[in-house]
Amino acid sequence: MTSSNRIDGTTTGAIAQARTIRGNITIASPPRPVPAELPPVPVHFADRRYELQRLTKLVHPSGTPGAPAVVIIEGKGGVGKTALALRAAQRIRHHYPAGQLFVDLRGSTPSPARPAHPGIVLERLLRSVGAGPQDLGGDVDELAAHWRSWTSDRRMLILLDNASSVDQVRPLLPAAETSLVLVTTRRPLSDLVLDGARRLLLNALDEPGALELLRNLLGEDRLRGEYWSIRPLLDRCGRIPLPLRTAAAQLASQPGMPIAAFLADFDFVSPPPGPDGTMRRNLDLAYTTLPNDARDLFRLLSVFPGQNVTPLTAGALTGTDRAEARRLLTAIATAGLLEHHDHRYRLLDDVRAYAHDRATEQDTPEALHAAFTRVLTRYLDVTVAAQLTLIPGRWYNDDRFRRPAYAFADTAEARAWYDTEQDNLLTLATEAEQQQIHDDLLPVFTEACWGHFVYAKPYTWWREICRLGHAAAVRTGDLRMQARALEGIAITHLNLREYPAAEEHYATALDLEIRAGHLAGAASAKEGLGLCHLRTGRPERALRAFTESRDDHVHLGDQRGATLQERHACEALVALDRHHEAIERLQRIIDQHHEQGEPYLQGRARVPLATAYRETGQLDLAADQLQQALETFIDLRNRPQQAEVHRELAALDAARGDRPSERRHLTAALEIYTELGAPEAEETRARLAPTTPPAGT
């Protein structure tokens, strides 16, 4: 008879097993995350009952065996494709227990905004389903392959909003035929239909649906007594949701104005020729109701390539403070030309195109260029302040780091800035490169975003930031910034354990730093090479690299940098079994970090010191160092370092023969590594697996 011993998920406390373990033993992986990313359905969604019924019938079964069901919702701008898709998705989400994902592909967003980078989209999707760093490297094809692997056995609902082309959609399709993909687009995606996708063409609302939407927007009391004017209003708006919402915003802001009077103003504006004339006339009317300063801001919003606008953005565009910018944004939103949610504003694609047309008509190229320069500079200055908050003690190439224009209260506030503005930072840098302007600023983005990579590990996004910075530095001939960008790329390879690629980039960076005569940069590149050597089993070479880097820092008078390299050198000494020498030097390093007010670096130094104590049989001293390190990293809310300390505590327990405590610490480390999607999770899981003695022993 075959027996089986199974430990599911994560465990806490002692795990006892009586007598001999026989049969198969399985340590089950912690459950995968179940994402629930669908945004709420717009509050004023109306009608579309027939379309919802049709959509429900289309979703299954898939037209192609072995492929996910794909349903395309096609229609012109403003007709309500996203709202319909969200309503349908919310209704059927319970059929997809593995999770629901939402991505705005920005496919129809007019210039200067650009479609979402496919690699960044795939990386975000992979993170949402629990993928770790080992699946986040590589190009789009590799990421797409990882995505298919992760979704091969998961029944998921994925909403791809605002797609521009078949090529943009195909890499994002999951593998499981039980999954459903809803795609909204303005363009015919004929090749997807040929592959088996189903298509729903969305037109304007019928009259009852348009009336229901208007009633939801304005309320029954506002419409009472004006029914003779309502039908002409619906007709003027083409019964399209976006113009109806804009008109309703105008009426809501003027509660005393009869609808008939509003229509008189509406008819005063001559519609341009073409099928979009109704929407243009509606936007013209909303624009003319704005005060002049709000009109100026509305036009300038078209030069900002990001999706979300804040008072900081608006203030930079106009050269005003945040309070004034917030007032102007409120006026634009009240006129129905901006969506407002959670202190952020969004310019819909058709409204952005209209703002761009107005700016082209009324503003000079010089004025638009100046506005873009102001917003790019403002974002860079704030990001510099965030970087200095996260990593305050290191050297930087650019003078902005020596005279920051902003300040953050703490690291939590700085990290929140990066998290919310990550996409805007990349789109701004990309737009600058597309315009071939500000090559002096683009390399600074690499330095300013370094801390975000250290804390959040957005690999594809970071590589693109480094690529833009490196290309600009090459164009200007700035060897220092070329090297810094290459080090940024190298650290991604180092984190992903792609050591040959990391070593190649660090070596190239070192050559550039030497050619530039930049000793601090050369020391940094030597540190990177030392880490590559140490992690590939070459501690002697690592020790030489760290020692050279330390000596460079001493020559520069950089005590902090020298102490950091001394710690790395001690890690190499531990690997070389030179434990007593490492202990003596690490004790001095901890005292120096204490004097420098660097609790994080002090905690980092305690870990190799504990290892050296353990290897020399001084187990109580090792335990004391690890406990102090753990308390430090808990205070700093540094989860990766907490996991490392738990693993070292487990090794210490193994040396003591305390198996229950060893398992507790390994389980704690595994929880953190799994949460972070770190490659160390598999190693830790393997250490948790019991050893099965031969049968009969």
N, C-alpha and C positions, 0 to 999 in steps of 0.2 A: 504494500500500500504506500502511496506517495503522500507525504505530509508537506505542509507549507507553513512557514512563519512569515507574517507580513506586518510591517509597521507602516501605517498610513500617515501621510501629511507630516506635521512637525510634532515633536514630543517634548514634554518638559518633565523634570524630575527623573528619579531613578527608574530604569527599566530592568526588571528581574526576569531571568530565564532559568527554569529548573533543569538540573542535570544536563545531559548532552543534547545539543541541537542537531536534529537530523532532518534531511530533506532540503527543499529549496527555501532560500531566504530572499525576500524582496524588500528593499527600502523604497517606498513609493515616493514619487515627486510630490511636492506641495501642489495644491490645486492651482491651475492656471487662472489668471485674472479674468473676470467677466466684464468687459468694458460696457458702459452705458452712455454713449457720447451724443445721442440725438439731442439737438437743441429743442426747446419748447416750440410747439406750433404757434404761429402768430395769433395773438388774442382775437383778432377780428377776422379770422378765417370764416368764409361764408360759402354755402351751397357746395358745388362740385360733387353732389351725391352720385350723379351718373358716372363721372370720371372715377370716383372712388370705387364704385362697383366694378367698372371695367378693369381698373388696376388690380383689384383683388383677384379677378379671374385670370389675369395675365401672369401673376407671379410664379405659378407652378403648374405643370412640371416644366423643367428646362427643355428648350427646344433641341439641345444637343446632348446626347448621353455622355456622362462623365464630366460635364461642365456645369458651372453654377447658373442659376436662372438670372438673366439680365433683362431688366425692363428699362427702356429709354423713354423719358418724358421730354418731349420736344415742344418748343413754343418760343414766340418772340419775347423780348425783354419786357418785364413788368406784368406778365400775364398770370403769374402765380405758380410757377413750376415748383419752386422750393417748398412753398407752403403746402401744396398738394402732396409732394413726396413725404414731407414730415408728418402730415396727418395720416397718410397711409401707413408709414413706418410705425408710428405710435400705435396704430390699431392692431398690427400683426406682430409686434415685437416679441410677444410671448411665445411665438412659434420658433424663435431663434435663441435658445438658451445659452449659447456660447458667447453672446454679446452683440451689441450694435455699435457700429462705427460711423462717423461722419467726417467728411473732408470737403472743404471748399477748394476746388481746383483753380479758381480764378481764370477760367478759360475765356470768358467774354469781357473781362475787365479791360477797358481801353488804356492806351498808353497814358502815363508812363508806368502804370502797374503792369506786372507780368504774370503769366501763368505760374502756378506753383511748381517748384522744382521737383521732378519725380523722385529723385533720390531722397529728398527731405520728407516727402509724403510717405514713401515706403518705410523709412526709418521710424517715423511717428507711428505708423500702423503696426510695425513690428513691436515697438515698445508697448503699445496698447494691449497686445496679446501676450506679453510676458517674455519676449525675446531678450537675450542677453547680448553683451558686446561682441561675442563671437559671431553673431548673426547680423551685426550692424555695419560691418566693414564692406568694402568692395564697391563696384560700380552698380548702375541701375539693374543690369541683367542679374548680377549676383544677389542683390537685395530682393529682386522679384522672385528668384528661385527660393530664397529663404522664406519669403512671404507665403509662397505656395506650400512649402513644407509645413509651416506653422499652422496653416488653415486646412490641411488635407483632411482632417477628421473633425472639423468643427462646423457646426450649423450656425452661421452668422448672417446678420443683415448689415449691409454696407451701403451707405448713401454717398455717392460721388456727385457733388453739386457743382454745376457750372463748368462742365467739361468742354474742352475746345476741339478735341480730335480723338479718333480711334487710338492713335499712338499714345495719347496721354492716359487713356483708360486701360488699355490691355495689360500693362505691367501690374496694375492694381487689382486684377481679378483674382479671387481666391481659388483654391483648388477643389474644394468640396462641392459636389453637385447638389448637396442639400442646402447650400447657402443661397442668398438672394442679394443681388446688386441692383440698386436703383440709381439711374444716371439721369441728371437733368442737363439739358443743353439747348442752345439756340440753333445748332447746326445739325444737319442730317448725318448720322453716324452709320452710313449704309453698310460698311464692312462688318460692323457688329451685328446688324440685322441679318446679313448673310451667314454669320457664324451661329445664328439661332436666337439672337436677342429679339424681344418683342418691343413694339413701338407704340406709344400713345401720344397723339398730337393734341396739344392743349390750346384751345382758342379762347376768345373773350368770354366773359360770363354772359349767361342769358339775362333777360331783364329782371326776373324775380331774384336771381342770385346777386346781381349788381345792386338791387334795392336792399337786399338783406345786408350786404356789406356796408352800404351807406348808413343804414339804420344802426348797425353795430358800431360804426365809427362815430356817429353824431348823436345817437339816442333818438327815441321816438318823439320826445317833446320838441326837439329842434326841427323835426320835419313836419310836425303837425300844422295843418293849414297851408302847406306849400306844395301839395302833391302835383298841382298843375306845372310847377317848375322843376320837379324832380326828374321827369322823363327827359326833358331837354338836357339837364345836367348829365344824366347817364349817357345820353347820346354824344354829348360833347367830349366826354372822357372815353368814348369807345367801349364802355363797359369793361375796361381793363383795370385790374386792381391798383396798379401803381398810380396812374393819373387820378383815380377815384380817391385814393388815400391823400394825395397831394391837395386835391380840391377840398376834401373834408378838413384837412389841417388849416387851410385858409379860412373856411367857414367857422371852425371852432375858435380860431383866434379873433374872430369878429362876430361875437354872438348876436349883436343887434342887426347885422346885415341880412336882409332877405335874400333868398336864393336867386330870385329874379334879378336883383341888383348885381349880385355876383356874376350872373350869366351875362349881364350887359358889359361888365368889365372883361369877361372872358371873350366875348364876341368882338370886343374892340381890338384884340390882338389877332392879327391876320395869321392864319396857319400857313406854314411853308408847304410847298408841294411834296408829294410822296406819302407812303403809307404811315410814316411816323409823325405826320403833321399834327395830329391830335395831341400826342404826348408832348411835342415841342411847344405847342401853344399853351398847354397846361403848365409846363415848366417856365415858359416866358412870364406867365401871369404871376406865378409864385415868386419868381426872381424880382419882378418889378415892385412887389410889395415890401421887399427888404430895404432897410436903411442903407445909405451909400457905403458905410464902413463894413456892413455885413455882406454887401454885394462884392466888395473888394476881396474879403476873405473867401467867399464862396468860389470865386474864380481861381484864387491861388491854391485852393484845395486840390485842383486838378494836377498840380505839379508834384504833389506828394504821392509817391508810388505805393505806399502802404495801404492796408485794408482798413485799419482802425485809426481814428483821429482822436487826440486828446487836447485839452487846453494847452499843454506844452507844445504840441505840434502846431496848433493854430497861432499861438503866440510867436513862435519862431517864423512862421510864414509872413506874418504881418509886422513883426518887430514890436509887439505889445506884450504886456505882462499877462499872467495866467488869468487873473480876474477879468480883465477886459476881453481876453480871448474866449473865456467861458460865456460871457454875455453875448458875444457875437455868434458862437455856436448854438446857443439856446435860441437866438432869433432865427437862425437858418433851419434848425430842427422844427421850430414852431410853424414855419412856412411849409413844412413837409418835404424839405430837400435833404434832410439827414435823418438816419435812424439813430436813436439814442438808447443805450442799454449799458448799465453798470459803469457809469462815468466815462464811457467811451462812445464815440460817434462813428457811423459808417456811411460812406457815400456809395449808394447803389450804382451799378454799372452804367445804366442809362443816364442817371443824374451826373455821374462823373464825365461821361462823354459830352453832355450838355455844358457842364462847367468848363471843359476843355475848349469847346467851340467858343464860348463867351470870352474866355481868356485870350484865345487867338485873335478874336475880333477887337478886343478893347485894351489889351496890355501889350507892351513892347517886349520883344525877346529878352532885352536886357533886364527888365523888371522881373520876368519869370525866372531868369537865370539867378538873379539876386535872391529871390524867394527860396529857390531850391538850395542855394548855398547856405542861407540862414538856417534852414531846417536840418540840413546835413551836419552843419557845424554844431547846432544845438544838441542834436542826438549824440554826436561824438563827445561833446563836453560832458554830458550827463553820464555817458557810458564810461568815460575816464574816471569820473568820481565813483562809480559803482566798482570799477576794477580796483581802485585804491582802497576802497572799503574792504574788499575781499582779500586782497594781497597787498598790504601796505608797505612792506619792508624791502621789496626788491628794487632793482634798477630798471629804468625805462629809457628808451631812446628819445621820445618826443618831449618837448618842453611843457606840453599841457599837463603832464603828470607832476611837474614841479610847481604849477600854479593852477590847481583845479578851480573851476568856476562854480562847482556845486558841491554839496556834501550830503551823504546819507546818514541816517541816524544809527544804523547798525547793519550787520550782514544780512539779516532777514529782509530788510527793505531793499538792499542792493540786489539780492537774488530775485526778489519779486519784480524789480525793474527788468532784469534780463528775461525772466520768464514771460512777461507780458509783451515785451518789445522785440523779442528775438526775430520774428518774421520781418518787422519793420526795419530792423538794422540791416538785415541781408538785402532787402529790396532797395533800400537807399544806396547801399554800396554797389549793388548791381546796376542801378540806374546811373550812378556816377561813371562807372566803367563804360556803359553803353554810350553815354554822351561824350566819353573821352575827356572828362574834366576831373579836376581835384585828385590827380595822381599823388599829390603831396599828402592828402588826407587818408586815402584808402589803406596804406600800410599801418596807420595808427589804429585802425579798427582791429587789426590782429592783436596788437598789444592790449587794447581796451577790452577785448572780449575774452581774454585768456582765462580770467577767473570763472566766467560762465562755463567754459569747457571743463575746467578742473572740477567744478561742483556738479554739473548737469550731464556732461558727456554727450552732447548732441553731435555725433561724429560727422555726418554728412554736412550739416550746417557749418560746423567748424572748419572742415576741409575747404568749403567754398569761400568762407571768410579769408582763410589763409591763401587760397589761390588768387583771390582778387588783390590782396595785399602784395603778394609776391609779384604778380604781373605788373602792378603799378610801380613797384620798386625797381623792377627790371627796366621799365620805360624811362624812369628818372635816373637810373644808374646808381641807386642808393644801395650799396653793398650791405650795410648794417641791417636795413629793413628786409632785404632779400633773405639774409641769414635768419632773421627772427621768424619770418613766415615759414621757412623750411623747418625750423625747430618746432613750430606749431604743428606742421604736418607730421613730423617725426614722433611727436608725443602721442598722436592718435595711433600710429603703428605700435608704439611701445605699449600703450594700454590694451591694444588688441592682440598683443603677443606676436606681432609680425616683426620679429627682431631684425632680420636682414634688411628690410625696407627702412626700419627706424635707424639702423646703424648707417645706412647709405645717406639718408637725409642729414643726420647729425654730422657726418664726415664732410659733406658738401658745405654745410653751414659753418663748420670750423674753418675750412679753407677760405670762405668769404670773410669771416671775421678777422682772420689773420691778414688777409689782403687789405682790409679796411683799417688795420691797426687798432682794432677795438678789443681791448684785453678783457673787459667784462663779458662781452659776447662770446669770446673764445672760451672763457671759463665756463660759461653756461653750456656750450656745445660739448666741452670735455666731460661735464657732468652727465649729459645725455649718453655719450659714448660709454662712460663708466657704468651706467645703469644697464645698458645693453650687454656689456661684458659680464656684469654680475648675474644677470638673469639667464645667461646662457652658459653658466658654469665656467667662467674664466675670471676667477677672483683676483689673480695676480695682475692681469691687465686692468681690471677695474680699480684695484688699489693704486696703480700708477696714474690712471686718468683722474681719480678723485684727488690724489696728492698734488698733481699739477694744477688742477682747478683751485684747490685750497691755496696753493702758493700764489696763484694769480690774484685771488681775492685779498690775500695779505698785502701784496704789492700795491693794490688799489686802496688799501686802508678800509676795506669792507669787512668788518669783523663778523657781521651776521652771515654773509656769504661764506666766509672762511670756516665758521663754526658748522654750517650746514654741510660743507664738503668733508669736514673732519668726521661728522657723523656717518656719512656715506662710507668713508674710508674704514671706519670701525665695523660697519656691516661687512665689508670685504674681509677684514681681519677675522671676524667670527667665522666666515665661510672658509677661511684658511686654518681654522682651529688655533688661532693665536689669541685665546680667550683672555688670558690675564692682561695682556697688553691692551686689548679692547676695553676691558673693564676699567682700567685706570684712566684711559682717555675719555670714555663715555661719561664717567663721573664728573670730569671737568666740563664736558660739553653741557651737561644738564645744569650745572651751576651758571655757566655763561648764558644759556637761554633764559634762565630765571632772572639774571641781571638785565637782560635785554627786554624782559616783559613779553616773552614769546611762549605762552603755555602750550600751544599746538606743537611747536618744535621740541619743547621740553618733553611732551608726551611721546613724540615720535622717537626720541633718543632713549627713552626708558625701555622700549621693546627690544632692541638688540642687546641692551645691557642685561635684561632679564634672560635672554637666550644664552648669553655668555655665562651668567650665574648658573643657569640650569645645566649647561654642559660641563661645568666644573663642580657639580654636586651641591651647590649652595642654593637649595630649593626654596628655603624660606625667604632669602633675599630676592630671588626671582619673583616669587609670589607678591612681595611687597611692591616691587617696581611695576608689575603688571596691574595690580589693583589701583595704584596711583594713576597710571596711564588711562585705565578704563574710566575712572572718575573724571579725569580731564576731558576725555572725548565725549562723555555723556554731557558734561557742562557745555561743551562747544557744539553739541548736537551733530557731531561728525560720525555718521553711520559707518562709512567704510573702515575708519580706523577702529571703531568699536568692534567690528567683525574680526579685524586682524588680531586685536588683543584677546578676544574670545578663543581664537584658534591657538594662540600661544599659551593661554591658560589651559586649554585642552592638552597641549603637548606636555605642559608641566604636570598635569594630573596623570597622564600616561606614565611619566617618569616615576611618579609616586605610586602607581598601581591603583589609582582611584578611578575605576572605570565609570561608575555612575556620574561623578562630577565631570569627567572628560566628555561624556555624552551630552550633559547639560550645556557645556560651553560650545561644543560642536553644533548642537541644535540651535543655540542662539546665533552663532555665526552663520549657519545655513539660512536661517530666517532673513537675516540682513542681506546676505549675498543674493538670495532669491528675489527679495524685494528690489534690489538694485539691478538685477539682471547681470550680475558679475560672473566672469568665467571661473572664479574661485568656488562657485557653488558646486560644480561637479566634483572637484577635488575634496571638498568638505563632505559631500554626500558619500563619497567613496570611503572616507575615514570613518563615517558612521556605520558602514556596513559591517556586521559581525563576521568574524572568521569562522568558517564551518570546519570543525575537526573531522577527521575521517570517521566513517560509520563504525560503531562498535567500540570506540575509545571511551 
